[in-house]
């Protein structure tokens, strides 16, 4: 039986690569705003998935990691909650 954590991480990494590829295909004038747009989409999706309380913890953890200078390269993920790798 496949490890569900491994499968989730693999799916997450694939989604990140697909999104990064899609951003590269955006018109230049949109590419400059892609980060902000993706952050808004991500925040809405996370809130829908786990609710506002857990989403605030996840984004707080992200803020802590970025404050430490840690940034995930494309294709990898930072651990933000007990639900991800």
C-alpha positions in Angstrom: 0.0 0.0 0.0 1.3 3.4 -0.9 2.2 5.9 1.8 -0.5 8.6 1.9 1.9 11.2 3.2 4.3 10.5 0.3 1.3 10.6 -2.2 0.1 13.9 -0.7 3.6 15.4 -1.0 4.0 14.2 -4.5 0.7 15.7 -5.5 1.6 19.0 -3.8 5.0 19.2 -5.6 3.3 18.5 -8.9 0.7 21.2 -8.3 3.5 23.7 -7.4 5.3 22.9 -10.7 2.1 23.2 -12.7 1.3 26.5 -11.1 4.8 27.8 -11.6 4.7 26.8 -15.3 1.3 28.5 -15.7 2.7 31.8 -14.2 5.6 31.7 -16.7 3.0 31.6 -19.5 1.2 34.7 -18.3 1.6 37.9 -20.2 4.4 40.0 -18.8 2.1 42.7 -17.4 0.2 40.0 -15.4 3.3 38.1 -14.3 4.3 41.0 -12.0 1.1 40.7 -10.1 1.0 36.9 -10.1 2.5 36.5 -6.6 -0.2 38.7 -5.1 -2.9 37.0 -7.1 -1.7 33.6 -6.0 -1.5 34.6 -2.4 -5.1 35.7 -2.5 -6.3 32.5 -4.2 -4.2 30.4 -1.8 -5.6 32.2 1.3 -9.2 31.6 0.1 -8.5 28.0 -0.7 -6.8 27.3 2.7 -9.7 29.0 4.6 -12.2 26.8 2.6 -10.2 23.7 3.4 -9.4 24.1 7.1 -11.3 27.2 8.3 -10.1 30.6 9.5 -8.5 29.5 12.8 -6.3 26.8 11.3 -5.6 29.0 8.2 -4.3 31.7 10.5 -2.0 29.2 12.1 -0.7 28.0 8.8 -0.1 31.5 7.5 1.6 32.5 10.8 3.9 29.5 10.4 4.7 30.6 6.9 5.5 34.1 8.2 7.8 32.6 10.8 9.7 30.5 8.2 10.0 33.4 5.8 11.2 35.6 8.6 14.0 33.0 9.1 14.9 33.4 5.5 13.6 30.0 4.4 11.8 29.9 1.1 10.9 26.7 -0.7 12.4 26.1 -4.1 9.9 25.3 -6.8 8.9 21.6 -6.5 9.5 21.4 -2.8 7.3 22.4 0.2 7.8 23.9 3.6 6.0 22.1 6.4 3.2 24.5 7.5 0.8 22.3 9.4 0.3 18.8 10.6 -1.6 18.2 7.4 1.3 18.6 5.0 4.7 17.1 4.7 
